[in-house]
């Protein structure tokens, strides 16, 4: 029977209750804070990160997974008899996939497959989970790649930020550049489209923003049949996240909702979103 392990990176921000028990391993990106190099989710956790960010005079930056880190992980898994599907944050947002490409050259071509998810956070997480479920029932590496490609087409994320300052500073602003300098008291609604951050619209209040997140997600998947998988992502905004998740589960027929979870934005993604970010990720027909 085929034995496949899914390797992903720490920007996936998978809630433990969804990840536990699945053949998934995570390689951390890094937060660079002054002279400190902190592994995402290992040396620094979200709560500590956002507390520190609120009073920081020096802002953090981030760094991709290194080729050496990938080589160590790949070598270990291959020695344990696994084939590997390595699924990562969009290559348009991070150099992590480039590091994986470099690392892969040291290993047999047919044992490791790479996937650019064109996404991150739980939009990537749902793709990872769909492949892991197939791996558990004995799917071959090629079958897992086919599932990954289908899942990529059936996932999405819409999110709202308190400010564009962090995205701009980190050089990840993409199509949201159009909103810079025009925000005043407006909340920017953004999406990941073809691996890039793109502007959707602006609204005046967080309440209106969360309603629009639901509307946009519903428009994308209302014509589709289940299962529907939903996950709210929040950056130091737990109460708002709970309200959005409750509202999201009421928007869709209970019989179609297979997952409804909440994910905490980790330190690497939080460096680029800033505090207060709120989003809705979804996958359908998978």
C-alpha positions in Angstrom: 0.0 0.0 0.0 1.2 3.5 -0.9 2.5 5.6 2.0 2.3 9.4 1.5 3.1 12.2 3.9 1.9 15.8 3.3 4.6 18.4 4.1 3.3 21.9 4.5 4.6 25.2 6.1 3.6 27.0 9.3 1.5 29.7 7.5 -1.1 26.9 7.2 -2.3 27.8 10.7 -4.2 24.5 11.0 -6.3 24.2 14.1 -5.1 21.2 16.2 -8.5 19.6 16.1 -8.4 19.4 12.3 -4.7 18.4 12.0 -4.5 15.8 14.7 -4.1 12.2 13.5 -3.6 13.1 9.8 -0.3 12.4 7.9 0.8 16.1 7.9 4.0 17.6 9.0 4.8 21.3 9.2 8.0 23.2 8.5 8.3 26.6 10.2 9.0 29.9 8.6 10.7 32.5 10.7 10.0 35.8 12.4 13.0 38.1 12.5 12.7 40.6 15.4 15.7 42.7 15.9 18.5 40.2 16.5 16.2 37.3 17.3 15.3 34.6 14.8 12.1 32.9 16.0 10.5 29.8 14.4 6.9 30.4 13.7 4.6 28.6 16.2 7.6 27.0 18.0 9.7 29.8 19.5 6.9 32.3 19.5 3.1 31.7 19.7 0.3 34.0 18.5 -0.7 35.3 21.9 2.9 36.3 22.8 3.4 37.7 19.3 0.4 40.1 19.3 1.1 41.2 22.9 4.7 42.1 21.9 3.6 43.7 18.6 1.3 46.1 20.5 4.2 47.8 22.2 7.0 47.1 19.8 9.3 50.0 18.8 11.0 47.7 16.2 8.7 45.9 13.9 9.3 42.2 12.9 9.9 40.9 9.5 9.7 37.3 8.2 11.9 34.8 6.4 11.0 31.7 4.3 11.8 28.1 5.2 15.4 27.4 4.2 16.4 24.7 1.7 18.4 23.0 4.5 15.3 22.7 6.6 13.4 21.1 3.7 16.3 18.7 3.0 16.3 17.5 6.7 12.6 16.9 6.6 12.6 15.2 3.2 15.5 12.9 4.1 13.8 11.8 7.4 10.5 11.0 5.7 12.1 9.2 2.8 14.1 7.1 5.2 10.9 6.2 7.0 9.5 4.9 3.6 7.2 7.8 2.8 6.6 9.4 -0.6 6.1 13.2 -0.1 3.7 15.8 -1.4 5.0 19.2 -0.3 2.2 21.9 -0.4 3.1 25.5 0.3 2.2 29.1 0.6 1.8 30.9 -2.7 5.0 31.4 -4.5 3.8 35.0 -5.2 3.8 35.7 -1.4 6.9 33.8 -0.2 10.1 32.2 -1.4 9.3 29.1 0.6 8.3 27.1 -2.5 11.6 28.1 -4.1 13.5 26.7 -1.1 11.5 23.4 -1.5 12.4 23.3 -5.2 16.1 23.7 -4.4 15.9 21.0 -1.7 14.1 18.5 -3.9 17.0 18.4 -6.4 19.0 16.3 -3.9 16.4 13.5 -3.9 14.8 11.0 -6.3 12.4 12.8 -8.7 9.6 10.3 -8.4 9.4 10.4 -4.5 8.7 14.1 -3.9 6.0 16.2 -5.6 5.6 20.0 -5.0 2.4 22.0 -5.1 2.0 25.7 -5.1 -1.3 26.1 -3.4 -1.6 29.7 -4.6 -2.9 30.4 -1.1 -2.0 30.4 2.6 -3.7 30.1 6.0 -6.7 27.8 6.0 -7.4 28.2 2.3 -4.2 26.3 2.1 -5.1 24.2 5.1 -8.3 22.8 3.5 -6.2 21.8 0.4 -3.7 20.1 2.7 -6.4 18.3 4.6 -8.1 17.0 1.5 -4.9 15.4 0.3 -4.1 14.0 3.8 -7.5 12.3 3.9 -6.7 10.6 0.5 -3.2 9.6 1.7 -4.8 7.9 4.8 -6.8 5.6 2.6 -3.8 4.5 0.6 -3.8 6.9 -2.4 -0.7 7.0 -4.5 1.5 10.0 -4.8 0.1 10.8 -8.3 -3.5 10.4 -7.0 -2.6 12.9 -4.1 -1.3 15.4 -6.6 -4.5 15.1 -8.6 -6.6 15.8 -5.5 -4.4 18.8 -4.6 -4.9 20.3 -8.0 -8.7 19.9 -7.7 -8.8 21.3 -4.2 -6.9 24.3 -5.3 -9.8 25.2 -7.7 -12.4 24.7 -4.9 -11.0 26.9 -2.1 -11.1 30.6 -1.4 -10.6 33.2 1.2 -11.9 36.7 1.8 -10.6 38.8 4.7 -10.7 42.3 6.2 -7.8 44.2 7.8 -7.8 47.0 10.4 -5.1 48.7 8.4 -3.0 48.2 5.2 0.1 49.4 7.1 1.5 45.9 7.8 0.9 44.5 4.3 2.6 47.6 2.8 5.6 47.4 5.1 6.1 43.7 4.4 6.0 44.2 0.6 3.0 41.8 0.3 0.3 44.4 -0.6 -0.3 43.3 -4.2 -3.5 44.5 -5.7 -4.5 46.1 -2.3 -2.2 48.9 -3.3 -5.2 50.5 -5.0 -6.7 51.2 -1.5 -3.6 52.9 -0.1 -4.1 56.5 0.8 -7.9 56.3 0.3 -8.9 54.3 3.4 -9.7 57.0 6.0 -12.1 55.1 8.3 -12.8 52.4 5.7 -12.2 48.7 6.1 -10.5 47.0 3.2 -11.9 43.7 2.1 -9.3 41.6 0.2 -9.0 38.2 -1.3 -6.4 35.8 -2.5 -6.8 35.4 -6.3 -4.3 33.4 -8.3 -1.9 33.5 -5.5 -1.9 37.3 -5.0 -3.6 39.6 -2.6 -6.3 41.5 -4.5 -8.6 44.4 -3.5 -12.3 43.6 -3.5 -14.1 46.6 -1.9 -14.1 49.0 1.0 -16.8 49.3 3.7 -17.3 51.6 6.6 -17.6 49.3 9.6 -16.4 45.9 10.8 -20.0 44.8 11.1 -20.6 45.6 7.4 -17.3 44.0 6.5 -18.2 40.7 8.1 -21.6 40.6 6.4 -19.8 41.2 3.1 -17.3 38.4 3.8 -20.3 36.0 4.1 -22.0 37.4 1.0 -18.9 37.0 -1.1 -18.3 33.4 0.1 -21.9 32.6 -0.5 -21.8 33.9 -4.0 -18.8 31.8 -4.7 -20.2 28.5 -3.4 -24.0 28.9 -3.5 -24.4 27.1 -6.8 -22.3 24.2 -5.6 -23.3 21.1 -3.7 -21.6 20.0 -0.5 -19.7 19.2 1.4 -18.9 22.8 2.4 -15.9 23.4 4.7 -15.7 26.7 6.6 -13.0 28.2 8.7 -12.8 31.7 10.2 -9.3 33.1 10.6 -8.6 35.7 13.2 -5.6 37.7 14.3 -6.0 38.6 18.0 -9.8 39.0 17.3 -11.3 36.0 19.0 -14.7 37.4 19.9 -15.2 38.8 16.4 -14.1 35.5 15.0 -16.6 33.6 17.1 -19.4 35.8 15.9 -18.4 35.4 12.3 -18.2 31.6 12.6 -21.7 31.5 14.1 -23.0 33.7 11.3 -21.2 31.6 8.7 -22.7 28.3 9.9 -26.2 29.8 9.7 -25.7 30.9 6.1 -25.4 27.3 4.7 -27.6 24.2 5.2 -26.4 22.2 8.2 -26.6 19.1 6.1 -23.9 20.5 3.8 -21.4 21.9 6.3 -18.7 19.2 7.0 -16.3 21.5 8.9 -16.8 24.7 10.8 -13.7 25.8 12.7 -11.7 28.8 13.8 -8.0 29.3 13.1 -5.6 31.7 14.8 -3.3 33.7 12.6 0.3 32.8 13.5 3.2 35.1 14.0 4.5 35.0 10.4 1.2 35.8 8.8 0.4 38.2 11.7 3.5 40.2 10.8 1.8 41.0 7.4 -1.8 41.3 8.5 -1.4 43.1 11.8 -3.8 42.7 14.7 -7.6 42.6 14.2 -7.6 40.8 10.8 -10.6 38.6 10.2 -11.3 36.3 7.4 -13.5 33.5 6.0 -11.9 30.5 4.2 -13.9 27.9 2.5 -13.7 24.7 0.4 -16.6 23.1 -1.5 -17.2 19.8 -3.3 -14.3 18.1 -1.6 
